Amino acid sequence: MMSNHSSATEFCLLGFPGSEELHHILFAAFFLFYSMTLMGNTVIIIIVCVDKRLQSPMYFFLGHLSALEILITSIIIPVMLQGFLLPGMQTISLAGCVAQLFLYLAVGTTEFALLGVMAVDRYVAVCNPLRYNIIMNSHTCIWVVIVSWVFGFLSEIWPVYATFQLNFCKSNVLDHFYCDRGQLLKLSCDDSLFTEFILFLMAIFIIIGSLVPTIVSYTYIISTILKIPTASGRRKAFSTCASHFTFVVIGYGSCLFLYVKPNQTQAAQYNKIVSLLISVVTPFLNPFIFTLRNDKVKEALRDSVKHCYQLFKD
């Protein structure tokens, strides 16, 4: 705890309540999740880079999405794992807290922008297939990915700066497993109502702004698919979008619950659960969502496994 007239130079993360035995079990579980997330998303990046069958815009974007998933889970989980092994409360410096919050929000924003781009890519593939290679050429794909990354990182500079301009004099204890903005706002002794409102508007702009092209794209995609006369044709057309659509529902659904609301200081336990969904569960599921429902990726994986087996056998 701190005096009423000072600001924090470090923060204590409460993490998860429970006994030491429970913490060891949670450490093992989350370490397993983290390891499989790293392995699964790395495999996707490698096969997208080396397999010629996956040299298309859809898989180029998927490679970047997997890289973002690795980053977002690596920003959160190692700190969480360290907390499980410490006997008391985990501390994080002010600079570390600023860096963690900025990277988490910036990578998340980049991911939203990329998901919007992927939705438009699926729209062009389904609704305008004859011009797909012209519209989604390599030059266009590279530029939209660069813009997504730059927008993601630049757009979060002011929100993080504004958050840490507040004086944290009520306490330095965060009831979370990382430097969550909502919990930081609860510690402020300043009037943060205006700041919260601006942050709310920016969350609306970023999340809803990237959701609009996704909704519009899928409206046209569904309309086009329903016009296909054969059931097999409809299944084939929808199969090209099913993985992305599933990921969109999980990703946007959880983030809308967490960020798009005027009050940033909601109940800590609710916040932790949704944050786990975003930073642990979704990155873990990404390789399964995009491989189990995609024949080309499954073929590339099978061929890669066979090739590796032959190399070790020889």
N, C-alpha and C positions, 0 to 999 in steps of 0.2 A: 504494500500500500504506500501512498505518497501523501505529502502535505498538500494543503489546499491551494498553495500558491506556486507550485512548480509544475513543470511539464516532464513527461517521461523521456528518459534516455535509453531505456530498454523495457521490454514487455515480457510478462510471464504468461505462458500458454497453459491453460488448464487441461486441454486435451480431453481424454475420455475418463470418466470416473470408474472406479473398480479396484479390485485387489491386484497385487503384484502378479499372481497366477493368471488372472484375466488379461492383464497387459501383455504377458508373454504369449498367450494364445492369440491375442489380437495382432501382436508383432508377427507371429508366424503366418497368420492368415493374410495380412496386408503385404508382407514380404513376398508371399506366393503370388498374389494379385499383381504386384509391381513387376516381378520377374517375368510373368507370363505376358504382361502388357508390353514390356520392353521387347521381349522375344517376338511376339506376334506382329507388332507394328514394324519392327526392324525387318522381319521376313518379307512383309508386304513391300517395303521400300526397296529391298534388294531385288525381288522378282520383277517389280515394275521397271527397275533400271536395266536389268539384264535380259529379260525375255522380250523378244521382238513382237510377239503376239499382243503384248500389253503396251505397245508404243502408240497410244492414242490419248486424246485430251482427258477422257474420263479417268484413266489410270494415272496420268500425270498429276491430276488434281488429287487423286486418292493417295499418291505418294506423299504429297505435301500435307494432306490431312493426317496421315499416320505420323509424320514428323511432329505436327502440332500436338497430337495425342501423347507422344513420348515426352514432349516438353512440359505440357500442362500437368501430367502426373509426376514428373521429376521435380517440378517446383514445389509440390505439396508433400508427396509421400515420404521422401527421405527425412524431412523434418518431423513428420508424424512418427516414423519408426524410431527416431532418436528419442522422442518423448516417451515411448513405451518402455525404454530401457533405463530411463533416469529415475532415481528414487523419489525425487521431489518434483516441483513444478519446473517445466522447461523454460529457459529464458532465451530471448532473441533480441539483438541490438536494434536500435532505432533504424540504423542504415539497413540492416538485414530485413527488417519489417517493411521498409519502403521498397526495397528491391523485390521482395517476394510478392507483395501486393501488386506492384507495377507489372512484373512479368506475368503473373497469373491473369490479370485483366487484359493485358496486351495480347497474349497468346489466345485467350478466349475470344476477344474481339476479332482477331485475324481468322479464327475458325468460323465464326459466324459469317464473315465476308466470303470466305471460301465456300461455305455451304450454299450461299446464295448463288455464287458463280456456278457451282456444280448443278444446281437446279436449272439454271438457264441452259447449261450444256445438255442436260437431259431433254429439255424442251426442244432444242434445235435438232437433236438426234431423232426424236420421235415425230415431231411435227414438220420438220423441214429436212429430211434425211439426204435429199439430193444435193443440198448446198452445205451439208454439215462440214465437209473437209475444207470448204472455202471460208466459211464463217469462223469455225474453230481451228484456224491454222496455228502453227507453232508460235508465230510471232504474237498473235492475240493471246494465246494461253500463257506465255511467259509474262506478258505485260499485266494481265489481270491478276496473276499470282503475286507479282512484285507489288502491285497496287494494294492488294489485300494485306500483305505483310506490313507495308509502310503505313497504311491507314490504321491497322490494328495497334501499332506501337505509338504512332503520333497522337491518336485520339485519346489515349489514356494518360498522357503527360499531365494535362491540367487537372483531371479528376483526382489523381494521386497527390499532386502538389497541393490542391485545395484541402484534401483530407488531412495532410500533415502540417498544414498551417494552423490547425486548431490546437488549443492547449489541452493536453490530457492530464488534468489535475485531480480527477475523482479517484483514479486508481491506475495501476499499470498492469492489471490482471485481465487477460482476454479469455473469455469462456469459449474457446475454440481450439482447433488443432493447427491453425495457421493464422496469419495476420488478416483477419476478415474485416472488411470495411465497416460493415454494420456494427460489429463489436467495438471497433475503434471509435465510431461516432457516439456510442453509449458512454465512453470514458471522457468525452469532451465536457469541459465546464463552460465552453462558449455556447452561444445560441447558434446551433447548426441547422436550423430549419431551412434557411435559404440555400445553404450548401446541399442539404439533402434533396431539396426540390430540383436544383440544377442537375445533380447526379441522377435523379429519377428521369428527367427529360433526356439526358444523354443516353441512359439505358434504353429508353423508349426508341430513340433515334437509331441506336446501334442494333438492338435486337429486332424491333419491329421493322426497321428499315431494311434489314437483310431477309426478314421473313416475308415481306410483301412480294419481291420477285419470285420467291419460292412458291407462295400460294398461287400467284398468277400463272407461273410455269406449269404447276401441277393441274390447274384448272384446264388449261389448254391440252395438256398431256392426256388427262382422263377423257376429255371430250373427243380427242383424236382416237384414242384406244377403243372407245365405245362404238366408233364408226367402222372399225375393222370387222368384216363380215364373219370370219371364222374364229372359233374359240381358241384354237391353237395360235393363231396370229395375235389375238389379244393377250394371251399368256406370254408369248415371246416378247411383245412390245413392253408389257408391264414389268417383265423380269429384268429389263435393262435399268429400271428405275426403283425397283423394290428395295434394294440395299440402301440407297441414298434416302429414300422416303422413311424407312425404319429409323435410320440414324437421325434424321431431322426431327421426327416425333420425340425421340428420347432426349436429344440435345436441347431443342427449343423448349420442350415441355418443362424440363427441370429448371432451366435458366429463367423462364418467365415467372415461375413460382418464386425464385430466389431474388431476382433483381428488379423486375418491373412492378414496383409498388412504391407509393410515396414514402412509407415508413421503412427505413433501412435497418431499423434496430429491432427486428422481430425476435421471437423466442430462440434462445441459443440452441436448444436440442433440435428444433425443426431445421434451423440453419445448418447444423452439422450434418443431418441426414441428407439434405439436398446437396450440400457441398460434396459429400462422399459420392453421391450419384454422378456428379459432374466430373470430379477429379480422379475417381477410382473406377467406378462401375462402367461408365461410358467408354473411357480409353481401353479398358479390358475387353469390352464387347466388340469394339471396332473391327479387329481382325476377323472375328466370327461372322459378324454381320456382312462384311464385304467379301468373304470367301465362301461361306456355306451356300449363299444364294447366287454365286457367280461362277458359271461353268468355265470361263476362260481362266480365271484365277485358280480354280481347282485343278485345271489341266496343267497350268504352269507350275503349281506346287508339286503335283505328282511327278512331272518330268524332272523337276529340280531334285526331288528326293531320289528318283531313279539314278540321275546323273551322279549325285553324291555317293550313292551306294556303289556304283560302278567304280568310282575313283578309289574308295576305301577298299573295295574287293581286289582291285588290281594292285 
